[in-house]
């Protein structure tokens, strides 16, 4: 009888489990399908932005042509048709693109092109009277507005093209009369289609169409049979007139996706988005639905396997000992999977957070190097402090397993106490302001300015305590107090007493023991709206224990709490801190500006990273070393350069799509006939969890460098691996250049271009330049011809130029050419 009951109960349990599995499989498939469609929508929107930016850039180039021609007419020196088309020939960049100029005032729509007919090389005439692509010739020349035709066949070469338009006025060469004309920048559709590779690379059978307000195509997807998209939709998707109008209105006014039936009556998905800055044009991405939806066969296979397993379990669960042992085995396997999942999570988190942090900290480093503005330096220093604090928190999370194993280390360094306080205040002040709390700071002015200890851990401990105080205080204040006293038993140390008092909710006496237990939150139901995992105070207490200290708590439930601790720190300099704000500003002023440690103009290195911003950060960090730096955005591009060029060092990113760094280096090592067989290859990685160094060395890398990239570590690594004969000492004496002109934006561009190699000053008038030269010397003066002539200046040091006819690079090259011809005394080299 008992056996029968056990069997019935087990059968019911098996049935329930199978039901849950089926429902779970269906729910997961549904969620996966929704996520796939959302991703497809996002990719479509991204593609739309790429296309819109490209169209806007092309229109801008057409507007430049038109503005130049029209300004000549407004200045009383109008261009003839031949002069205008000659200018366009010189201005256009790509041989695929042509410019057409046609008359529109007589209705002939005839004119001349920059390129000859494909059938008659001597014929440059063009006629558009038979091409119906102009719906409105009243074209406004407004920034950001794209004046664009639908796709048509270029009458000169038969290539499917699109045209960007603008109105111009030119002079009739025969009559001398002014005529209204249309300037047309003709671009092959294939160039626009190249911009769609981003989406096509992600989905094999995706088709991209561009349609206008009426549904007519600018670019036509091959599976969309009709000549009009809305007609195609209506033909194969029966619906009422009202439903059809709703669909059209949705596509015209919204961003999203919908299911449709194609010409084969198959389920398909379209994603749609309006083109930015372009009136009445829309991007439509079409894809068969089976490419986005998940096949559920694997779910049924799993269901069958689970059902079989449960039936076997039903048979054996009558044997209690075997069943017990089996559960132990399952528990052990679950523990192993949990550990693997934890390692995978930490590795992924490290990469996903450190990658953007590399861009933030790297770009901020450029501001710290290049800016001379004290306010900008103050802001940038705050960014640096916050970024480094965030990195410290990330590292703490990654090292939490070390805390559990008792292997966490305290790393003592010299640190500036004003900087530590500023980092803490910046992290907490904003949170207090958001809750309209009064944040009080009471700092002993006699605290020594420079101490020795684990700055990161101290900062994290105080930040955790302050953050908790702000989170659990609804109104009132949070007071952060810190003072110091000399240690009587050791005169080289001071004792810091840190206290945080709040007017928050307080803690019940019976809950105090939960305060420092990992993942425990006090009165969780009552405080469920307060963010946090309950891990911060446990970590803070662990760190203080390792520094021979402990957090003390005094609390009155409903009135507030006081958290405090004492910490011994070695004194590096006894100079007192003084007033905190002034001390931190002094620290900023005294902060050592970045100086490059070496130059190696003959060295050539390769850096590989799929992230364009990370490449820009890397190149800018080494800008002042004058090294020749090649970049590649994929493993295949890296291998191509690796086989062709010699490099002194190669930096290769690990986490890249398609072919990651480890796969790439394996392929590189397989080539024996390259000039780089002995070139050191260093791994760039945002993965900073333990055990990574051994993995990269075993994979074939010579070394590895973690992101965010530290400039000192990067330069130190280059000094290690570059040949000694490539390293040169830095010549700190820079030539002085004064640039004089009226266009302040142009002057700033020249200053930014030259500032790496020269000491550059700018003046926007002759008077300003004369005042500067009274108190400063200049090795060279670059002067715009529109500026009045300078007096009492060595004519040999002046180079005049028409700035408005030159770009920044051309003006900068004047300085390089000058200094290449004269010696340090300013005399021409023999």
BALUMMI-767462 format. One record per residue (C-alpha): x, y, z. Coordinates in steps of 0.05 Angstrom, whole numbers, plus 5000, padded with zeros to 4 digits. Last residue first. Layout:
BEGIN
- px py pz
- X Y Z;
...
END
This chain:
BEGIN
- px py pz
- 6481 6506 4101;
- 6422 6515 4148;
- 6387 6582 4146;
- 6397 6621 4209;
- 6345 6620 4265;
- 6395 6608 4320;
- 6370 6536 4331;
- 6382 6520 4257;
- 6337 6538 4198;
- 6310 6496 4139;
- 6271 6442 4177;
- 6244 6496 4223;
- 6210 6531 4164;
- 6182 6468 4132;
- 6150 6446 4199;
- 6121 6515 4210;
- 6090 6518 4140;
- 6064 6447 4150;
- 6020 6473 4206;
- 5986 6522 4159;
- 5972 6467 4109;
- 5945 6421 4164;
- 5897 6475 4190;
- 5866 6487 4122;
- 5884 6541 4073;
- 5846 6592 4030;
- 5819 6630 4090;
- 5889 6631 4120;
- 5920 6670 4062;
- 5993 6665 4083;
- 6050 6706 4111;
- 6112 6676 4142;
- 6151 6721 4189;
- 6217 6701 4222;
- 6260 6731 4166;
- 6224 6797 4173;
- 6253 6806 4243;
- 6199 6846 4279;
- 6198 6921 4295;
- 6131 6929 4259;
- 6076 6879 4243;
- 6035 6888 4179;
- 5960 6892 4185;
- 5922 6825 4186;
- 5887 6802 4123;
- 5951 6769 4100;
- 5946 6720 4158;
- 6011 6717 4198;
- 6052 6656 4221;
- 6107 6684 4265;
- 6168 6641 4281;
- 6221 6636 4336;
- 6179 6680 4382;
- 6202 6719 4443;
- 6156 6746 4496;
- 6145 6812 4533;
- 6141 6863 4477;
- 6121 6808 4428;
- 6054 6798 4463;
- 6036 6871 4458;
- 6052 6873 4384;
- 6010 6810 4372;
- 5950 6840 4408;
- 5956 6903 4366;
- 5961 6864 4302;
- 5897 6826 4318;
- 5872 6756 4335;
- 5935 6734 4372;
- 5956 6661 4383;
- 6010 6627 4424;
- 6044 6561 4410;
- 6101 6524 4444;
- 6118 6472 4392;
- 6116 6397 4378;
- 6051 6375 4412;
- 6020 6445 4408;
- 6021 6448 4332;
- 5953 6418 4314;
- 5917 6446 4375;
- 5944 6516 4361;
- 5925 6512 4288;
- 5854 6492 4307;
- 5850 6547 4359;
- 5872 6598 4307;
- 5818 6573 4259;
- 5765 6583 4312;
- 5792 6653 4327;
- 5788 6676 4255;
- 5824 6744 4255;
- 5896 6721 4247;
- 5964 6719 4281;
- 6000 6654 4300;
- 6060 6662 4347;
- 6108 6603 4349;
- 6160 6584 4402;
- 6206 6525 4389;
- 6205 6472 4444;
- 6261 6454 4493;
- 6243 6388 4526;
- 6284 6345 4477;
- 6264 6276 4500;
- 6318 6223 4499;
- 6317 6172 4444;
- 6297 6098 4443;
- 6304 6061 4377;
- 6376 6037 4390;
- 6352 6004 4455;
- 6305 5957 4418;
- 6234 5962 4442;
- 6208 5909 4490;
- 6224 5937 4559;
- 6218 6010 4541;
- 6151 5994 4510;
- 6128 5961 4575;
- 6148 6022 4615;
- 6111 6067 4567;
- 6048 6026 4576;
- 6056 6021 4651;
- 6066 6096 4657;
- 6006 6110 4612;
- 5958 6065 4651;
- 5910 6031 4603;
- 5840 6020 4629;
- 5849 5964 4611;
- 5900 5911 4628;
- 5967 5899 4594;
- 5994 5830 4577;
- 6061 5798 4562;
- 6097 5755 4510;
- 6032 5725 4484;
- 6032 5653 4462;
- 5967 5624 4490;
- 6005 5599 4552;
- 6027 5670 4567;
- 5954 5693 4560;
- 5926 5640 4606;
- 5980 5649 4659;
- 5966 5724 4661;
- 5891 5712 4666;
- 5894 5670 4730;
- 5861 5722 4774;
- 5808 5767 4743;
- 5830 5828 4703;
- 5794 5818 4637;
- 5795 5885 4601;
- 5852 5858 4558;
- 5908 5882 4513;
- 5955 5823 4499;
- 6027 5838 4481;
- 6061 5808 4420;
- 6137 5813 4417;
- 6164 5811 4345;
- 6208 5751 4331;
- 6171 5723 4271;
- 6150 5793 4250;
- 6181 5798 4180;
- 6135 5741 4158;
- 6154 5673 4127;
- 6139 5630 4188;
- 6063 5639 4193;
- 6031 5592 4244;
- 6046 5641 4301;
- 5999 5691 4268;
- 5942 5640 4266;
- 5951 5625 4339;
- 5955 5699 4354;
- 5888 5712 4320;
- 5852 5656 4356;
- 5877 5683 4422;
- 5858 5754 4404;
- 5787 5739 4383;
- 5763 5722 4313;
- 5690 5737 4296;
- 5682 5790 4350;
- 5741 5815 4392;
- 5757 5801 4465;
- 5833 5794 4469;
- 5862 5859 4441;
- 5931 5853 4407;
- 5989 5901 4419;
- 6046 5888 4370;
- 6118 5912 4381;
- 6176 5928 4334;
- 6133 5919 4272;
- 6151 5897 4202;
- 6097 5901 4150;
- 6061 5852 4102;
- 6045 5789 4141;
- 6027 5826 4205;
- 5987 5877 4166;
- 5942 5822 4137;
- 5940 5786 4204;
- 5916 5848 4240;
- 5861 5860 4189;
- 5838 5788 4200;
- 5838 5796 4276;
- 5796 5859 4272;
- 5799 5935 4280;
- 5871 5948 4259;
- 5916 6006 4277;
- 5986 6028 4254;
- 6028 6071 4301;
- 6093 6105 4280;
- 6124 6129 4345;
- 6128 6204 4360;
- 6130 6190 4435;
- 6083 6250 4444;
- 6024 6213 4413;
- 6031 6151 4456;
- 5969 6163 4498;
- 5935 6191 4436;
- 5945 6127 4396;
- 5918 6084 4453;
- 5857 6128 4465;
- 5840 6130 4390;
- 5845 6054 4387;
- 5800 6048 4448;
- 5750 6095 4414;
- 5749 6051 4351;
- 5733 5988 4390;
- 5752 5924 4352;
- 5823 5930 4378;
- 5891 5917 4346;
- 5953 5960 4359;
- 6013 5956 4312;
- 6081 5988 4328;
- 6135 6023 4288;
- 6196 6053 4321;
- 6236 6104 4282;
- 6206 6164 4318;
- 6222 6134 4387;
- 6213 6187 4440;
- 6221 6177 4514;
- 6190 6191 4583;
- 6134 6235 4558;
- 6116 6287 4609;
- 6048 6291 4642;
- 6037 6351 4686;
- 6057 6341 4758;
- 6001 6360 4805;
- 6023 6422 4842;
- 5963 6463 4820;
- 5915 6406 4833;
- 5945 6394 4902;
- 5939 6468 4917;
- 5865 6465 4897;
- 5858 6406 4945;
- 5890 6443 5002;
- 5849 6505 4990;
- 5784 6465 4994;
- 5808 6428 5057;
- 5833 6487 5099;
- 5900 6465 5127;
- 5929 6396 5111;
- 5988 6403 5158;
- 6059 6391 5132;
- 6082 6330 5171;
- 6103 6293 5108;
- 6105 6218 5100;
- 6065 6201 5162;
- 6048 6128 5175;
- 5974 6115 5186;
- 5938 6085 5246;
- 5862 6078 5239;
- 5806 6091 5288;
- 5734 6075 5271;
- 5665 6107 5273;
- 5593 6096 5255;
- 5541 6141 5289;
- 5467 6127 5280;
- 5400 6161 5276;
- 5335 6178 5311;
- 5284 6123 5293;
- 5323 6068 5329;
- 5380 6099 5368;
- 5448 6077 5343;
- 5521 6073 5364;
- 5566 6031 5319;
- 5641 6018 5322;
- 5678 5995 5259;
- 5742 5957 5272;
- 5817 5967 5263;
- 5880 5927 5254;
- 5887 5943 5180;
- 5864 5872 5160;
- 5805 5881 5206;
- 5790 5947 5172;
- 5786 5913 5104;
- 5740 5859 5130;
- 5695 5911 5164;
- 5688 5949 5099;
- 5673 5885 5060;
- 5618 5867 5108;
- 5592 5938 5106;
- 5586 5937 5031;
- 5554 5868 5021;
- 5482 5883 5041;
- 5460 5880 4969;
- 5441 5953 4958;
- 5384 5998 4936;
- 5332 6023 4984;
- 5261 6007 4962;
- 5261 5942 5004;
- 5272 5982 5067;
- 5211 5959 5107;
- 5214 5889 5079;
- 5290 5885 5088;
- 5289 5904 5162;
- 5366 5900 5164;
- 5399 5873 5101;
- 5444 5812 5103;
- 5484 5796 5040;
- 5549 5788 5079;
- 5542 5796 5154;
- 5568 5862 5182;
- 5502 5893 5203;
- 5467 5829 5224;
- 5493 5833 5296;
- 5462 5902 5304;
- 5392 5876 5291;
- 5373 5862 5364;
- 5394 5933 5382;
- 5347 5963 5331;
- 5382 6006 5279;
- 5372 6080 5262;
- 5323 6110 5212;
- 5367 6168 5193;
- 5394 6230 5228;
- 5466 6213 5209;
- 5535 6212 5241;
- 5598 6188 5206;
- 5662 6186 5247;
- 5735 6176 5228;
- 5790 6181 5281;
- 5858 6180 5247;
- 5916 6159 5292;
- 5983 6187 5270;
- 6048 6151 5259;
- 6122 6168 5259;
- 6122 6183 5334;
- 6107 6110 5351;
- 6080 6092 5421;
- 6048 6160 5432;
- 6011 6160 5366;
- 6000 6231 5344;
- 5928 6254 5339;
- 5881 6261 5279;
- 5812 6286 5261;
- 5756 6264 5215;
- 5682 6282 5215;
- 5629 6267 5163;
- 5561 6292 5184;
- 5498 6269 5148;
- 5437 6313 5156;
- 5362 6319 5163;
- 5313 6280 5121;
- 5304 6210 5093;
- 5369 6180 5119;
- 5380 6106 5104;
- 5412 6117 5035;
- 5455 6176 5059;
- 5484 6138 5118;
- 5495 6076 5076;
- 5533 6117 5025;
- 5575 6148 5080;
- 5595 6080 5109;
- 5611 6051 5041;
- 5650 6113 5021;
- 5691 6110 5085;
- 5710 6037 5074;
- 5723 6046 4999;
- 5769 6105 5010;
- 5808 6068 5063;
- 5815 6009 5016;
- 5839 6052 4957;
- 5887 6093 5000;
- 5922 6033 5029;
- 5972 6069 5074;
- 6026 6123 5076;
- 6006 6195 5090;
- 6017 6264 5059;
- 5980 6326 5083;
- 5986 6313 5157;
- 5920 6325 5194;
- 5925 6393 5228;
- 5864 6424 5194;
- 5818 6373 5227;
- 5761 6361 5179;
- 5687 6370 5194;
- 5644 6361 5131;
- 5569 6369 5137;
- 5522 6343 5083;
- 5453 6371 5092;
- 5403 6326 5058;
- 5361 6346 4998;
- 5357 6273 4974;
- 5391 6290 4908;
- 5440 6334 4947;
- 5461 6275 4990;
- 5474 6232 4930;
- 5514 6287 4897;
- 5557 6297 4958;
- 5575 6223 4965;
- 5624 6207 4909;
- 5652 6278 4904;
- 5663 6279 4980;
- 5702 6213 4978;
- 5746 6233 4920;
- 5759 6301 4952;
- 5779 6270 5018;
- 5829 6224 4984;
- 5858 6282 4944;
- 5866 6323 5006;
- 5901 6265 5040;
- 5954 6258 4986;
- 5978 6187 4982;
- 6041 6146 4993;
- 6027 6072 4982;
- 6005 6012 5024;
- 5975 5951 4990;
- 5932 5909 5037;
- 5924 5838 5011;
- 5863 5794 5004;
- 5877 5719 5011;
- 5827 5701 5066;
- 5790 5654 5019;
- 5725 5693 5024;
- 5764 5758 5016;
- 5800 5728 4955;
- 5732 5711 4924;
- 5714 5784 4934;
- 5772 5803 4889;
- 5730 5819 4827;
- 5683 5860 4870;
- 5742 5898 4900;
- 5772 5910 4832;
- 5707 5940 4809;
- 5705 5985 4870;
- 5776 6008 4857;
- 5760 6021 4785;
- 5702 6064 4807;
- 5749 6103 4852;
- 5797 6112 4794;
- 5742 6139 4750;
- 5716 6185 4805;
- 5786 6213 4816;
- 5799 6222 4742;
- 5732 6256 4732;
- 5747 6302 4791;
- 5815 6318 4761;
- 5780 6335 4696;
- 5734 6384 4730;
- 5792 6418 4766;
- 5834 6417 4702;
- 5777 6450 4665;
- 5773 6503 4719;
- 5848 6514 4717;
- 5849 6522 4641;
- 5915 6500 4610;
- 5886 6436 4579;
- 5930 6388 4539;
- 5954 6335 4588;
- 5894 6334 4635;
- 5847 6334 4575;
- 5884 6277 4542;
- 5881 6238 4608;
- 5805 6248 4606;
- 5804 6212 4539;
- 5841 6153 4569;
- 5800 6151 4633;
- 5733 6151 4596;
- 5756 6106 4539;
- 5788 6054 4585;
- 5726 6058 4630;
- 5685 6037 4569;
- 5725 5972 4564;
- 5734 5963 4640;
- 5660 5953 4651;
- 5644 5900 4599;
- 5711 5863 4608;
- 5709 5859 4684;
- 5635 5841 4683;
- 5647 5785 4635;
- 5704 5755 4676;
- 5666 5762 4741;
- 5604 5730 4711;
- 5644 5672 4681;
- 5678 5659 4747;
- 5611 5660 4784;
- 5580 5614 4732;
- 5637 5565 4739;
- 5630 5567 4815;
- 5555 5556 4809;
- 5566 5499 4760;
- 5613 5465 4809;
- 5562 5474 4866;
- 5507 5446 4822;
- 5551 5385 4807;
- 5561 5373 4881;
- 5487 5380 4894;
- 5471 5330 4838;
- 5521 5281 4868;
- 5490 5288 4937;
- 5422 5278 4907;
- 5447 5213 4876;
- 5474 5189 4942;
- 5406 5199 4976;
- 5369 5164 4920;
- 5417 5106 4925;
- 5406 5103 5000;
- 5331 5107 4994;
- 5320 5052 4943;
- 5249 5068 4925;
- 5276 5128 4888;
- 5304 5081 4835;
- 5243 5072 4791;
- 5219 5143 4797;
- 5289 5168 4781;
- 5287 5128 4717;
- 5220 5160 4700;
- 5249 5228 4717;
- 5309 5217 4672;
- 5264 5196 4614;
- 5221 5258 4623;
- 5283 5302 4627;
- 5310 5274 4562;
- 5243 5283 4528;
- 5236 5354 4552;
- 5307 5370 4530;
- 5290 5345 4461;
- 5225 5384 4462;
- 5264 5447 4479;
- 5316 5433 4425;
- 5260 5430 4374;
- 5236 5499 4394;
- 5270 5537 4338;
- 5280 5609 4359;
- 5251 5666 4320;
- 5294 5718 4284;
- 5315 5679 4222;
- 5247 5644 4219;
- 5214 5712 4212;
- 5243 5725 4143;
- 5277 5793 4142;
- 5258 5863 4118;
- 5290 5929 4141;
- 5252 5993 4123;
- 5286 6061 4125;
- 5240 6121 4117;
- 5241 6186 4079;
- 5188 6240 4088;
- 5233 6297 4111;
- 5306 6282 4121;
- 5341 6306 4185;
- 5338 6236 4215;
- 5313 6181 4169;
- 5248 6153 4196;
- 5250 6082 4226;
- 5222 6015 4205;
- 5233 5942 4224;
- 5199 5890 4181;
- 5187 5818 4200;
- 5166 5760 4157;
- 5116 5703 4159;
- 5112 5667 4092;
- 5055 5677 4043;
- 5104 5670 3985;
- 5096 5744 3967;
- 5111 5763 4039;
- 5065 5762 4100;
- 5078 5817 4151;
- 5100 5821 4224;
- 5114 5888 4255;
- 5173 5931 4278;
- 5188 5996 4313;
- 5201 6071 4303;
- 5139 6114 4293;
- 5107 6167 4249;
- 5108 6143 4177;
- 5108 6069 4192;
- 5051 6078 4242;
- 5010 6120 4194;
- 5016 6068 4139;
- 4995 6012 4186;
- 4936 6053 4213;
- 4913 6068 4142;
- 4914 5994 4125;
- 4874 5977 4188;
- 4822 6029 4169;
- 4818 6003 4098;
- 4808 5932 4124;
- 4861 5880 4118;
- 4891 5829 4070;
- 4968 5825 4076;
- 4998 5806 4010;
- 4973 5862 3966;
- 4968 5915 4020;
- 5041 5909 4041;
- 5064 5910 3969;
- 5021 5971 3956;
- 5053 6005 4016;
- 5122 5987 3989;
- 5111 6014 3919;
- 5142 5982 3857;
- 5114 5914 3879;
- 5158 5853 3890;
- 5190 5866 3958;
- 5239 5808 3957;
- 5292 5848 3920;
- 5295 5905 3970;
- 5288 5972 3933;
- 5329 6034 3947;
- 5296 6102 3935;
- 5229 6067 3934;
- 5159 6095 3930;
- 5119 6087 3994;
- 5081 6153 3989;
- 5123 6187 4043;
- 5188 6162 4012;
- 5220 6093 4016;
- 5289 6067 4032;
- 5296 5991 4030;
- 5343 5943 4065;
- 5341 5868 4058;
- 5362 5820 4113;
- 5381 5750 4090;
- 5445 5738 4129;
- 5432 5781 4191;
- 5490 5814 4229;
- 5534 5832 4170;
- 5473 5858 4133;
- 5460 5908 4189;
- 5530 5939 4189;
- 5537 5928 4114;
- 5484 5981 4103;
- 5533 6037 4091;
- 5558 6000 4030;
- 5488 6007 4002;
- 5498 6082 4001;
- 5559 6075 3957;
- 5523 6025 3913;
- 5468 6077 3900;
- 5519 6115 3859;
- 5525 6189 3879;
- 5506 6248 3834;
- 5517 6317 3866;
- 5469 6361 3827;
- 5475 6437 3820;
- 5410 6467 3793;
- 5409 6530 3751;
- 5377 6598 3749;
- 5409 6643 3697;
- 5445 6710 3699;
- 5453 6741 3630;
- 5521 6748 3594;
- 5488 6725 3529;
- 5539 6672 3507;
- 5572 6651 3573;
- 5505 6650 3609;
- 5522 6671 3680;
- 5509 6625 3739;
- 5459 6626 3796;
- 5453 6565 3841;
- 5399 6521 3871;
- 5416 6457 3910;
- 5409 6383 3899;
- 5435 6315 3923;
- 5425 6259 3872;
- 5416 6184 3876;
- 5445 6134 3828;
- 5435 6069 3788;
- 5492 6072 3737;
- 5474 6081 3664;
- 5537 6121 3650;
- 5515 6190 3626;
- 5440 6188 3638;
- 5450 6166 3711;
- 5393 6117 3723;
- 5347 6137 3780;
- 5341 6128 3856;
- 5296 6179 3890;
- 5320 6250 3895;
- 5350 6284 3956;
- 5350 6353 3987;
- 5377 6339 4057;
- 5363 6392 4109;
- 5415 6396 4166;
- 5438 6467 4150;
- 5387 6505 4107;
- 5396 6519 4033;
- 5323 6515 4013;
- 5305 6481 3947;
- 5247 6510 3907;
- 5256 6458 3852;
- 5201 6412 3877;
- 5182 6343 3851;
- 5245 6331 3813;
- 5257 6257 3796;
- 5221 6249 3729;
- 5279 6237 3681;
- 5263 6256 3609;
- 5281 6330 3618;
- 5345 6311 3654;
- 5397 6326 3601;
- 5473 6320 3605;
- 5530 6347 3562;
- 5601 6322 3573;
- 5610 6288 3505;
- 5682 6276 3485;
- 5686 6207 3518;
- 5624 6184 3478;
- 5591 6119 3501;
- 5607 6126 3576;
- 5587 6199 3572;
- 5639 6247 3600;
- 5647 6268 3673;
- 5641 6336 3706;
- 5572 6344 3674;
- 5539 6398 3632;
- 5469 6425 3623;
- 5399 6409 3602;
- 5335 6413 3644;
- 5303 6449 3585;
- 5250 6483 3628;
- 5277 6552 3612;
- 5295 6572 3683;
- 5319 6503 3704;
- 5388 6501 3672;
- 5431 6440 3690;
- 5497 6430 3727;
- 5517 6358 3741;
- 5571 6335 3789;
- 5600 6266 3790;
- 5617 6215 3844;
- 5652 6150 3828;
- 5719 6187 3819;
- 5716 6206 3893;
- 5739 6274 3917;
- 5698 6329 3884;
- 5726 6399 3890;
- 5770 6404 3828;
- 5715 6378 3782;
- 5666 6423 3818;
- 5708 6484 3803;
- 5712 6466 3729;
- 5636 6457 3728;
- 5628 6527 3756;
- 5677 6558 3707;
- 5644 6524 3648;
- 5575 6546 3670;
- 5599 6617 3678;
- 5616 6642 3747;
- 5589 6707 3775;
- 5637 6762 3798;
- 5591 6813 3831;
- 5603 6788 3902;
- 5533 6756 3902;
- 5551 6715 3841;
- 5616 6690 3872;
- 5578 6675 3936;
- 5529 6633 3895;
- 5585 6589 3866;
- 5618 6577 3933;
- 5551 6566 3968;
- 5529 6515 3915;
- 5592 6474 3919;
- 5591 6475 3995;
- 5517 6456 3993;
- 5535 6394 3952;
- 5587 6375 4005;
- 5535 6385 4060;
- 5486 6342 4022;
- 5537 6285 4021;
- 5549 6293 4096;
- 5474 6293 4111;
- 5463 6231 4069;
- 5519 6195 4106;
- 5493 6216 4174;
- 5423 6192 4155;
- 5451 6125 4131;
- 5490 6113 4195;
- 5431 6136 4238;
- 5385 6089 4200;
- 5434 6032 4210;
- 5432 6044 4285;
- 5356 6045 4283;
- 5356 5979 4244;
- 5404 5948 4294;
- 5358 5969 4351;
- 5297 5940 4315;
- 5334 5875 4303;
- 5354 5873 4376;
- 5281 5883 4396;
- 5261 5827 4348;
- 5313 5780 4378;
- 5291 5799 4449;
- 5219 5784 4432;
- 5237 5717 4402;
- 5280 5700 4463;
- 5223 5718 4510;
- 5175 5674 4471;
- 5225 5617 4469;
- 5236 5624 4544;
- 5161 5624 4558;
- 5151 5562 4514;
- 5208 5525 4547;
- 5184 5545 4617;
- 5113 5522 4602;
- 5139 5455 4577;
- 5186 5449 4636;
- 5131 5467 4686;
- 5085 5414 4656;
- 5140 5362 4658;
- 5153 5379 4731;
- 5079 5372 4748;
- 5075 5305 4712;
- 5137 5279 4748;
- 5109 5302 4815;
- 5043 5268 4801;
- 5079 5204 4780;
- 5121 5208 4844;
- 5059 5215 4887;
- 5026 5156 4853;
- 5089 5112 4860;
- 5097 5130 4933;
- 5023 5116 4946;
- 5029 5048 4913;
- 5091 5031 4954;
- 5055 5048 5018;
- 5000 5000 5000;
END
